[in-house]
Amino acid sequence: MPHPSATVQTPRSGFDSKLPAVGTTIFTVMSQLAASHGAFNLGQGFPDFDGPLLLRTALQEAMQQGKNQYAPMTGVQPLREQIATGVQRWYGRLVDADTEVTITSGATEAIFAAIAAVVRSGDEVVLLDPCYDSYEPAVVLNGGTTIHVPLQGEHFAIDWERLAAAFTARTRLLIVNSPHNPSGAVLSADDLDRLAALLRNSRCLLLSDEVYEHIIFDGLEHQSVHRHAELAERSVVVSSFGKTFHCTGWKVGYCVAPAWLSKELRKVHQYLTFSTFTPAQYALAAVMEKLPEHCVLLRDFYEARRNTLRTLLAASRLRLLPVSGAYFQLADFGALAPGQDDVAFCHWLVREAGVAAIPLSVFYRTPPAAQQLVRLCFAKSDDVLQGAAARLCAL
């Protein structure tokens, strides 16, 4: 037996975290604060209403019919076929349901699987800040290094000179997101052409996060990578049923990629989750077949919610930035708290005003100096939007 004063080695001794900079996400923190203070939660990005009745009914029917065991690793055939049909209908691209479509346990799993499939130790991955918080940890866990390029101005446009300068011989992947979380900015057809020119003579692949693809406003058309044949041949395009059908808790997403790239992605996917919630897959296939108009109507549904929130906040001291897609509104709070840090402001806001928001700085590696922006989610019921707006207008 060692002497009580002797050093004892434990499993924790000398342990180095693979993600030392990662803690509890701000989304979890703010939602917990909202619950504890009885606040209106405009922070975490999920709807507080249900998807189509047909979808919920189809889920029950699938379970009652015994569709409760493992699905095929790539996803059930009816759903993959409906996705292929949708991609052709929406974007004019023909894809093979068997070799190019993979169902995943949420878009986040699809993103991780895509990164793990192509990024090796020493590779560089270019991210456009602000960006979704799962990108960088996935790169780091797979031995890569992230290169951050800030988007420009209040329209969060790509700085093409800085983006081109970020590319090196080690650049393996560029991640883009449109419609963009957190800003609501969208890529144009010209942006896709410029991306293609940038990548044309490189080894770099493209990961296009398009989970808000059907939520786009003001008569704009979503410029999916699917529309651009040259880009599509080197891309993984990630989509989310949770965002499209108001069922984020089901965690069902999918990705479309060329057969050679899908093959590599599936090698990772089969050891992450192998398959995804089976009855939900059958339910989603049914609703895609029977309610094809849902995706078209979604833009009007959310545009009305965006307009409602903007109208309700017109009398507030917040300055609202333009929003072209997704379901988030950025607001400048400088007139309310000049010079205050956005994280501190969000903590004050939930405690003192009873409204939860997300500070924009958490989406950056290096937030812009003097930026005072918060993200508000308008995928909420009318009473929540009205209640939150009333409190914000009272400040």
ROVO-171001 format. One record per residue: x, y, z of N, C-alpha, C, CB in turn. Coordinates in steps of 0.05 Angstrom, whole numbers, plus 5000, padded with zeros to 4 digits. Glycine has a CB too. Example, Ala and Ser with C-alpha at 12.3 -4.5 7.8 and 13.67 -1.06 7.14 Angstrom:
<sites>
526448865156524649105156526449345156522649115181
525749555142527349795143525850015157528249885114
</sites>
This chain:
<sites>
501749765000500050005000501850255000498150005025
501250444982502950684981502550855006502350854956
504651005013504551185035502451405029507351315041
500851495048498851695043499851945029497551775069
502352015034503452255021504452204993505552375038
504551954984505651884958503751984936506151584956
504852054913503252124890501851884879504952264869
499251894876497751674865496851744837495351604883
497451564818496551604791493651524788498351454771
492051694777489251634772488751664742487351814788
486351564732485751604704485751894695483151474698
485452074714485352364707488152484705483752514727
490152344717492852454717493952484689494752284735
494752724682495952774656494052764633498152574652
491452764639489552744617489153024604486752644628
489453024578489053274563486553254546491553324544
484753444550482253444535482853484505480453664545
481353344489481553374460480153634451480353134445
478353744468476953994462477154174487473953934454
479554264493479954414518478354684519482854474522
477754794496476355054495473355024495477255214471
472354774494469454734492468254684519468954494473
466154834525464554784549461654754542464955014569
459854804561457054804555456355024536455354824581
454854964515454255154494452555384506452855034471
452855614493451255854502448255804498452156104486
447555634478444755574473443555424497444455394448
444955234508444055094532443955284556445854854538
446055444559446155634582443755824581448755794581
443255944558441056144556438356014559441256294530
437955774549435455634553434955564582435355384535
437055484596436755424624436055674640439355304635
437355894633436756154646433956244640438756364637
433056204615430356274608428356124624429856224578
428855864628426955694643426955784673427755404641
429355834683429455904712428256174718432355894721
428256354698427256634703424456674691429156834691
423256454680420656484667420656674644418656574687
422856674629423256864607422156764581426256934603
421456944563420856864535423456784521419357104520
423456544510425956434499426056484469426256134506
427456694461428056744433430956664427427457034425
432156504444434956434442435356194425436156394469
434855954436435455714422433655684397435055464440
434855594375433455594349431855354343435455634328
429455344355427555134348424755244350427954874366
422855134334420155224335418755134361418555124311
416755294370415155204393412455114383414955434414
412255024358409754914347410454654332408355124329
408354494327408754234315408654244285406654044325
409654034272409554004244406853914234411653814234
406553854208403953774197402653544212404253704168
400053544215398553324227399153064213395553384228
399253074186399752834170402452704178399852904141
404352874185407052764193406752614219409052994195
405452724238405152594264403452344262403852784285
401352354246399652114242401251894228397152194225
402851964208404451774193406551644211405851904169
407551794231409451674250408151464266410651894268
405751514277404251324292403651074276401651444303
402851114251402150894233404650714228401050994207
406950844224409350694219410150524243411750874212
409750634267410350474291408450244294410350654316
405850304289403850094292404249874271401050214289
405349934248405849744227408449584232405949874201
409749634254412149474261414749574249411749194254
414749824240417249924227418950054249416550134205
419849884267421249984291424049864295419549914315
425049724275427749614277429649774261427749314268
432149694261434249844246433349894217436849694247
433750144209433450204181436050134166432750514177
435950114140438450074125440350304132437950074095
442950244131444950444139444650704123447750334136
443950684098443750924081441151064083444250854052
439150944097436451054099434450884084436451344089
431950904091429850734078429450834049427150744094
428950644032428750704003426650913997428150453988
424150894008422151104001423051384007419551044015
424451424029425351694036427551794017426251704065
429451614012431551693993430451763966433751473991
428451613957427251673931425751943932425351443923
424352003954422952253956424952483956421252263981
427252453969429352663969430352703941431652583988
430952493926431952513899429852663882432552243887
427252593886425152733871425053033878422452603877
425453093904425353363913427653523902425453373943
430053413902432353563892431953623862434953393895
430853443847430253493819428053713816429353243805
425953693833423753883831424754163839421453803849
426254183861427054443871429354573856427754423900
431254403848433754513838434554423810435954453857
432954233798433554143772435953953770434054373754
436753833792439053653791438053363794441053723814
439053193777438552903779440552773798438552773751
439552643819441452503837440452213839441552643865
442252033845441651753848440951693877444051573839
438451603882437551553909439151343923434651473909
440351153908441750933920444651003927441750693902
445951153910448851203913449551483923450251143888
447651673922448351953928446752083950447952113903
444851933962443152043984443551874009440152053975
444152004031444551864056442952004078447651854064
441351844093439851954115441551944140437151784120
441552154156443252174180441552254204445452384175
442752214227441452284252441852584258442552124276
440452744242440653034244442753144225441253114272
442553394219444553524202447253544215443553804195
447253564242449853584256451453324252449453634286
450153094252451552844247452552834218449752604252
450952934199451852944171454353114168449553054154
454353344182456653524181459153384192456053784196
458753254215461053124228462052894210460253004255
460252734199461052514182462552614157458652344174
461552824145462852934122465753034128461253164110
465953174150468653274158470453034164468353454183
469452844180471152614187472052454162469652434207
470252444142470852294118473152404102468452264102
473552674102475452794084477752934097473952994066
477553004123479653164136481552974150478453364156
484153014145486252854158488053044174487852694137
489752924190491653084206493253264188493452894223
493353524195494853714180493253864159497153584167
490853764153489153904134488054164145486853724124
487454354128486254604136483354614126487854844126
481654724142478854764135478155054139476954574153
477055174118476455464118473555494127476955594091
473155664148470555734158470056024155470355654188
467456094150466656374146465256464172464856414121
466556654186465456744212463556984207467656824231
461256984222460456794243459456534231458256924261
459756314247458956054236457855884259461255924222
456355674250455155484269457255354286453555264253
456655304311458755224330459754944328457755274358
458454774312459454494311461654454291457154314303
462154644273464054604252466954564263464054844233
467854754279470654744288471254504305471254994303
469554424325470254194341470453934324468154144362
468853914303468953684286471653674271466653674265
472553904262475153924248477353854267475554204237
477353964291479453914311479653624319479054094336
477353504323477253214331478353034309474353134337
478353134285479452974263482153054254477552984239
483553214271486353284266486853514248487653054255
484653654240485053884222485354144237482653904204
485954354222486254624232484254804218489154724228
482954984233481055164221482355434215478655204240
481555534191482455804183479855964181483955794155
479656184196477256334198477456594181476656414227
475456624164475256864147472657014154475356784117
472857254164470357394172468757494148471057634189
466057464150464257584131464157884135461457454133
463258024114463458314114460758454119464558404088
460858664135458658854138456158734149458058964112
453958884148451458804160449858614142449759044166
450858574117449658374100451258114100449458484071
453458104115455057864119455857744092453557664137
457057904075457857824049460657694050457758054029
461257524031463957404030465957614021463957164011
468157624035470457794027472257614009472157904053
471957643983473157453964476257473965472157513936
477357703969480257723970481357583995481158023971
480057624018480957484042480557184040479557594067
478357104028477856814025479956694007475056774013
480556813984482556703967485256693981482856873941
485856893996488456904011488656694032488957174023
486356584041486456384063487156104052483656374076
487056064026487555804014490555754012486255783987
491355504020494055414017494055134005495555414045
496355024002496554743991495354544010499454673986
494954624036493754444056490754464058495054484083
489554654044486654694046485154464035485754964032
483554324051482154094043479154134040482653864063
478054324056475154354057474454654062473954174078
472354744048471155004054468254944062471255194029
467355074084464555034093463055294089464454954123
460855274074459055504071456355434082458855584040
454755644088452155604100450255814089452355624131
448155724075446155914063443555764061447156024036
441355904070441256144086442856114112438356204093
443956334120446056334140445056354169448056554135
446056184185445756204214448356304226444855924227
448356544238446156684251444956924236447056764277
446057004213445357264203442957274185447657374187
442257044173440057044153440857134126437857224163
443457174121444457244094444257004076447357344096
444057054049443856834030445956874008441056824018
446856653996448656663974447156723948450256403971
448456853929447256903903448356713882447757203894
447156713858448256553837451056633830446456573812
451656893831454356993826456356893847454357303826
455356873872457156763893457856473886455656773920
456056313876456656033869458656023847454055883861
458456203827460356213805463156283816459556423784
463256473834465856553845467056323863465556803862
465356183877466355953892467455743873464055833909
466055693851467055493832469755573821465055453810
470055823814472655923803474855893824472356213794
474155953849476155933871477155643875474956043897
475255453873475955183879476955023855473555043891
476655133831476954973807479654833805476655163783
481754963811484454843808485654763834486255033793
483954693854484954623880484054333888484054823902
485154233909484253973920481954013940486553823933
481054253943479154323964476354223957479054623969
474954103976472154023973470454233987471753743986
467754213982465854403993463754254009464554563970
463354364033461154264050459154494051462054184079
456754454040454754654039452454594058453654684010
452354744079450254714100447854874092451354814128
445754724083443354854072440854774088442954774042
441154764114438854654130436454844130439854624159
436855094123434555284121433755334092435355554135
434255144074433955184046431255284037434654934031
429155194052426455264044425355514058424555034049
427055644074426255884089427756124078426755844120
426656244058427956464044425856664036429656364019
426556924037424457134036424757324013424557284062
422757504011422657733993422957653964424957924001
421857413956421857333929424557223919421157553911
426457193937429057083930428856783925431157143951
430656673910430756383904433256273917430756333873
432956053931435255933944437255833924434355703963
439655933925441755853907443355623919443656093901
442055383917443355143927445755073910441354913928
447654943922449954823907448954623887451954693927
446554503893445354313873444954443846442754213884
444554713845444054853820446654883803442855123826
448954843815451454903802452954633798453155103819
452854533773453954263767456854233775453554203738
458454443770461354413776461754393806462854663765
460354553821460654543851459554283861459254773864
457254193851455953953861457753713859453353903846
459453703840461253473836463453453857462453483809
463753663873465853653894464653723921468153843887
462053683925460653793949459053573963458854013941
458853613989456853484006454753704013458053354032
452253664006450153854012448453734035448353913987
448353884057446953784081444253924084448753834106
442253774090439553874094438353764120437753804070
436153894129434953824155431953794153435654034176
430853564159427953534161426853684186427153244163
428553694207427653834231426954124226429753824252
428554264209428054544203425654564184430554674190
425454384165423354404145420654334155424154234121
420554134173417954024182417354074212417753734177
418854264224418354344252418554114271415554474254
420553934267420853704285423753664291419753444271
425053864303427853854308428553634328428854124320
426753564345427253344365427453064353425153344385
426553034328426852774315429652724306424952754291
431252934302434052904293434252734268435752794316
433052824247433252684221434152894200430552554213
436452844188437453004167438352834144439753184176
439552954124440652794102442752954087438352714082
444352814072446352944055446352814027449152934068
446952984008447152903980449952963971445053043962
451252763959454052803950454452613926456052753973
456452663909457052483888457652203899459552583872
457251993883457451723893460151663906457051523870
462351763895465051713906465351843933467251813887
464152073937464352213962462352103983463852513958
459952023973458051893991459151634002455351843976
460651493986461851243995463651284019463351113972
465251494018467051554040465451654065469151764032
463451824060461851924082460351694096459852134072
459351504081457851284093459651104110456551124071
462251084103464050934120464151044148466850934108
464051314151463951434177461251414190464851734175
459151474174456451464184455751194197454451524162
456650974185455850714195457050664223456750494176
459150804230460350764257459750994276463350734254
458251194267457251404285454451314296457051674270
452551284278449851214287448850964272447951444282
450150884251449350674233446750734219449150414247
444650764234442050824221440551034238440350574218
438351134227436851354239434051264244436951604221
432751374264430051314274428251224251428851554288
427650964251426250844228423450944223426150544232
421650944243418951034237418851324227417151004262
420651494237420651774227421351784198422651934244
423151604189423851604161421451544143426051404155
419851344151417451284136415451504137416251014146
415151634160413351854163414152094145413151954192
416652154144417652374128417352314098420652434134
417752054090417251984063414352024055418051684058
412551954073409651984068408952284065408051864090
409952454082409152734081410452874057409952884107
412852794049414052904024412452834000416952804021
411352583999409752493976407052623976409452193977
405752653999402952743999402653044003401552604021
404753174013404553464017406953604004404453534047
407353573978409653693966409654003967409853603937
407254113971406954403973408054513999404154483969
408554344019409454444045411954614043409954214065
413954514028416454654025416154934012418454494010
414254943993413755203980412455403998411955153955
410455304014409055474033410655564057406455334042
412855424062414455474086415555764085416755274088
416355854062417556124060415556334068418656174032
413056314059411056504067410456494096408456464050
410356254107409756214135411856354153409755914142
414456314146416456444163416956734156419056284160
416456814131416657094125414657254141416257144094
412257144145410257274161411157304190407557124160
412557104200413557114228415757314230414456834237
417457324210419657524210418357804210421457494185
416457854193415158114191413758184217413258124167
412457984229411158034255413058134276409657784264
415357994278417258074299418458354293419557864301
419058404268420158664260418158894266421058664231
415658844260413559044265413259084295410858954253
413258874311412958894340415259044352412658624352
417659014341420059144352420659414341422458964348
418959514323419459774311419559994331417259834290
418059964353418060174374420260134395415360174388
421859934392424059874411426460044405424759584412
428460034422431060174418433059984404432160274444
432159754396433959574381433959654352432959274384
436259624339436459674310436659404296438959854304
434659354279434359094267435959084240431459024262
437558874237439058834212437358684191441658674218
438058704166436458564145436558264148437458644117
434358124141434257834143433057734117432457744167
434557564103433657454077432857164079435757484056
433557024100432956744102433456644130434556574082
432856374134432956244161430856374179435856274173
431056314206429056424224430156574247427156204233
432156734241433456904261433557194253436356794267
433257364273433457654270435857754286430857794278
437757884273439858014288439058294296442458024271
439758374320439058634331441458764344436658614350
441859014338443959174350442859304375445159394330
444059254398443059354424444759594434443059134445
446359714416448159934425446760164438449660034401
444260224429442860454442441860384470440460524424
441660124476440760044503443060024522439259774501
445359934513447559894531450159954516447659594541
450760204512453160284497455660164508453360594497
457160034491459759924498459659654513461160114515
457259554520457059314536457659064519454359294549
458958874532459558614520456958474515461358444539
456758324492454158204484453457974502454258114456
455357824512454757604531453557714557457257434537
454857914567453858044592451058154587455758264602
450658274564448058394558445858174557448158544531
446457944545444457734544443857624571445557504526
445757604589445257514616443457724630447857474632
444057974627442458184639439558184627443658464634
439458134601436858144588434957924598437158114558
436057684602434257474612433557504641435657194607
435357614657434757654685432957894690437357694701
433458114677432058364683429658414665433958594681
429858324640427658374622425958134616428758494596
426957894623425357654618425257564589422657694628
427457624574427557534546430357404542427157774526
430357174530432957034524433757074495432756734530
436257154491437357194464440157064464437557494457
441357054441444056934438445957144429443956694418
448257184444450257374435451657284410452357424458
452057474391453257394365456157314368452957614345
457557424388460457374390461157074392461557514414
459256904402459856624406460156484379457756484422
459356604357459556484331462156554317457156574313
463956694331466456784319468856664334466657084319
471056634320473656594334474556864346475856474315
474557074329475257344338473057534331477957434325
471257594350469057774344470058054337467157794368
468658184318469358464311469258644335467558564289
471158824337471259014359468759194358473859174359
467659244381465359434383462759324372466059694370
462659084362460158974352458358904375460658714335
455758994374453858944395451258834383453259214410
451458574376449158444363448258194379449958364335
445658154379444557914390442757784369442957964416
442357514372440657364354438057294368442157114344
435857364354433157294364431857094345431357554367
430656884355429356684339426356754336429756394351
425356764311422556834308420856584300422257044287
422056344303420456094299418856034324422355854291
417156224332415756204357412756284352416956394378
411056194370408256254368407756554372406656094389
405456654364404756934365404957044393402056994354
403956894413403956994440406757034451402356804458
408556854443411356884452412657124438413056624445
412257154412413357394399412257644410412757374369
409657654415408357894426409357954454405357864426
409457744471410457784498413257874500410057534514
415057754484417857824484418158114473419457624467
416758174451416958444440416058654459415458464415
413958604474412958804493415058864514410358704507
416458664523418558704543420958854531419458434555
421658784507423958914494423259204488424758774468
420759264481420059544475419959714500417359544461
419659584523419559724549422259814559418159554569
424359704547427059774557427960054549429059564545
</sites>
